[in-house]
Amino acid sequence: MTEPFACPLPLLRHETIQMAHGAGGRLSQELTRQVFMPHLGNAFLDLLDDQAKLTLPSGRAAFTTDTYVVSPCLFPGGTIGSLAVNGTVNDLAVGGARPLYLSAGFVLEEGFPIADLDRIVGSMAEAAGKAGVLIVTGDTKVVQKGFCDGIFINTSGIGVLRQEVELSCRNLQPGDRILLSGTAGDHGMSIMTAREGLSFQSGISSDCAPLNHMIEAMLDAVPGIHAMRDPTRGGVAAVLNELAASSSVGIDIEERSIPVRDEVRGACELLGIDPLHAANEGKLIAVVPDEAAREVLGIMHAFEEGRDAAIIGTVSVDHPGMVVMHTVFGSRRIVDLPAGEQLPRIC
């Protein structure tokens, strides 16, 4: 490591976050150097400057930011930390960008267990390593007990856009095929069953994962993919409705083609939630010209994150702005946007 870490400080003297951990003094330095840096340290972050000086390849850049308040912050399949990294990486990737650098800002509540923080930061390092990105700058604030609910994380990300790719919700054309990269609703139901104390019985795990490597392979093969989105809050239903409205087209989907795990379907029935309204954090929806759909599907299947991918529907000139599901019973029903906030604090 670089010079700031030549003289390590004594081991942390507290098991929980203290107000002084956010005051900029000795406890702040202890927290930074003994929790954050061992997991996240790199040539940029090790300098501990107030900014990261980055070199970007020439061309257009993409920038995104998001704040994560998920409850509980530790859940089957991930943590608020892995969620923050993967969510930011995926927001860049579905726009056609190659993610490069992330920032991470932490709001910690007085009394939050440092062991949990260490696990969360470790999960961020693991997620960043898997995605191939660097966390190059960050910040930590501490608020009084009762003002934060444990931990909130803000992440921002920078990526470089591919010059030959132009993904947009306005690009849909009649005849395009709708691809879903895997089972719907896993993350939302993982959080809900954890809240209800059902996680050990249900066996449902979050799908939290970076999608940038799969997306890169898809765009290498078919630069003419029309649109991509990750169906997080509001789930598959929200994204399909947004796509239909933005391009003034109709979308027809086949219920029998939509992959949903039996455990997720059962939890949704128990809680009165449509699987298409449940959040995902490791899935994408791609809108692809019909002639390229099978090729893109094959590429998805080659990745762990896309092994359950399926073609679930078609873009239509009928019922513009609407999403219509052809049910397993031979009927049709409108798939509308979720009403209100069914799943608060989901990400």
C-alpha angles and dihedrals in degrees: 000000000000127000099280089070099047091102108043117207123237118276116285111285096208135056094206136043114275127199087247090064086075098042099087096244136104096309090050089053091048092052093047096046100039104036109022105031099049089058103032105026117135138146092282100041096041090070090066091212122155089250141024118240105216136187113215127193113250118270136054121339130207123214130189139170135191139170122222123210101158117163121239095033091205114051140156107289099016153355135248086265098056088042091055094050097043094043092053094044091051094048088058096042097052087055091059096260129133104229114230115158137024136188123209127204120187129201107192128190119227107259096028109145112256089211089062091047090052090052091048094049090046090054089051091054091049092049093047091050092050092049093045096236133127127229098219106172140014150159139219129208128179124208131190120276111279095027101090115021095238109301139001123186130199118197129184126189140198125202139167118246121230109245097219096049127084111176117180141155086233095061101079116128130191109268095030115136125234115224126192114197097217150326118342128237101014098131096043093050092044089058095043095049090047089054092049093047092246100112096103091049097044099046090211115152129190117256090221106156142132114260101186097102092051091045091050090054091047092052093044089059099036113021088172096072103138103213144353132190136168110232101224119141109021091022128223092330094059094049095047091050091049091050093048093048096045094052097034091234136121124247123209118194131186115228093206090056097054110098113226124164115240091235091052092047090051093049091048091052090048093050097037096243129138109234088224089061094050119102126255127197102182104038136087138197115220126191108208135177108261095245092057099041098095092047092052091046090054091052091051091051090056090066127070089231091055104038092113095043117142142177102247105174155341138252111245140192088223125092096006114214093019135103116215124190122209101214129216087251093062095254130113130232136179115251104214134187115277112271111236124326107322094167112032121190092017096141 
